[in-house]
Amino acid sequence: MHSLSLLLLSFCLSFPSLEAGHWCYDSQSINCGPITWKNEYPTCGQNNQSPINILTKKAKLDRSLAPIIFKGYDHVGTEPTWQISNNGHTVTVKINGHIAIEGGNLPNTYKAVQFHYHWGTVSNPGSEHKIDGEQYPMEMHIVHHNEKYGSFEDAVKNPDGVAVLGFLFEESTKNNEEMNVLINALQLVSKTGNSSLLKPFALNRIIPDHEKLKKYYRYRGSLTTPACQESVIWTVFPEPIPINKAQLDKFSNRLFFEDSQPMTLNFRPIQKLNGRPVYVSDSAVRLFNVAWLSVILAVLISM
């Protein structure tokens, strides 16, 4: 397996947030941290906010949640480059090309726009979503917008505008070689406003095998950064992505907030469900039944 080449072109480029106001994480200052966001961005204080703690025993089976169809995830597009940036809050890769998702009871086809990460410190976890109270070392969001809207900026104004796939990470003793193309680029975007160019790669390389993604949780929520618009259909996969601790630590060691502090703990705390249902895919139940059927057949054959 050969590593993907990284274009060594690095330059400073302004990469403003979707909203212009000032906000930060508690690791920078509690004066502009998540508890204060609603003061400047009222939507951040509404009832359908993200992230959440997913309680697996309370998730409702939804038989309409078929496997997600990943379109274009398996090949490299014809676009010459993608852009990786430090926007002052995280590292973001802007995606070009015909990459989209559909199925899974999504109301339309959703075009991939970008992916980014949330992490902790060298000794603390940093995922945004939790599962049964467990916080994972890191979380990746692949952001898509409904193709019936012309842009992400238009889509985010509508309740069916955005679909985000959430992938959790777990520490592994082995390197995740597929992550190296991104990790090697972190030093080129260490400061806020820095941007560099990446050679496109197949997104399948940085997510689990599709068979492992048949089980997922679904709920209606929001962006996890201001202005926290409640326009997101969330799909969170419990199958974690392995990553070596040395690789994971490079996110907090190589990246810096706009105030030059190390970029750590860049996650929003858990938000209240406020009565919202959380659903689990039908595929999860079918996989469970198949596993038990295999055990029963093995017992019968051995008798």
Summary of the structure (lengths in Angstrom):
residues: 303
radius of gyration: 19.4
end to end distance: 44.6
largest distance: 69.5
contacts: 945
relative contact order: 0.23
helix: 22%
strand: 29%
